[in-house]
Amino acid sequence: MRVARSVVPALAVWASAGWLGLPAHGFAAARPPVPGGPAAAVPHREAVRPPERPGSSGSRQEVTRQIEQAPGRVCAYRLRGVRTGGFLHVREGAGRRHAPVGRLRVSDGGFAGSCAVTHGWIAVRAADGASGFASARYLHRLDLSGRPSLSCAYRLKHVHKGGYLNVRDGAGLGHAPVGKIRPAQGDIAGACTAGHGWVAVDTADGIPGWASARYLRKIP
């Protein structure tokens, strides 16, 4: 997958993002579907693990290390095998023994993550801003191959203050949203030409996708 250079600043922000302590209770992801069978939709209860001892910074350093190993690279994911309304825990480290620090929800759409897998876990950033690791078995990487380089800059137009423009996993309204672009973000990295009325862009979190050219104004 070709990834734009504009993703590098987004990863820097991600690596320095604060950590949020959230309740550890709740339903975790449903069991992934058996090959050849229907997708599972019955959630199971996840055991609550005690948090790591205060002062431990190993997990944060691990997330940073994952990002720095492949600067400028980020992939987009959606949840799989998780019922509607469910969520998947984001943990401090790569493993169930690590305490939850956030959640990935089906309703969030797409989210950014490392392109590399560490022992079955992927470094991700949740919609609530929490950074950590999520089980790769519940993550589906979006195929965004063939995207052009993002060499131009845009601003939103015809979008009121407080509104947003959807970024989708393909060029067209038939594709699912993977993120949003808001007027407060300022300049938006995007491809210099539109294809069938859609421009390849990245969200502020570094999630690659496409946005309608009708709502984008190219900056000279």
TAMOFEN-V703595 format. One record per backbone hydrogen bond with DSSP energy under -0.5 kcal/mol. CO is the residue of the C=O (numbers start at 1). NH is the residue of the N-H. If there is no record, write none. Layout:
CO:NH
CO:NH
This chain:
4:7
5:8
6:10
7:11
8:12
9:13
10:14
11:15
12:16
14:17
20:22
26:46
34:37
38:34
41:43
42:31
44:28
47:49
53:56
57:61
58:62
59:63
60:64
61:65
62:66
63:67
64:68
65:69
66:70
67:70
68:71
70:73
75:113
76:142
77:111
78:140
83:86
86:106
88:104
89:91
90:101
90:102
91:133
93:95
95:98
99:92
102:90
103:105
104:88
105:108
106:109
111:77
112:125
113:75
117:119
118:121
120:136
121:118
122:134
123:114
124:132
126:129
130:126
132:124
133:91
134:122
135:138
136:139
138:80
139:141
140:78
142:144
144:147
149:151
152:190
153:219
154:188
155:217
160:163
165:181
167:178
167:179
168:210
170:172
172:175
176:169
179:167
180:204
181:165
182:185
183:186
188:154
189:202
190:152
194:196
195:198
197:213
198:195
199:211
200:191
201:209
203:206
206:208
207:203
209:201
210:168
211:199
212:215
213:216
215:157
216:218
217:155
218:220
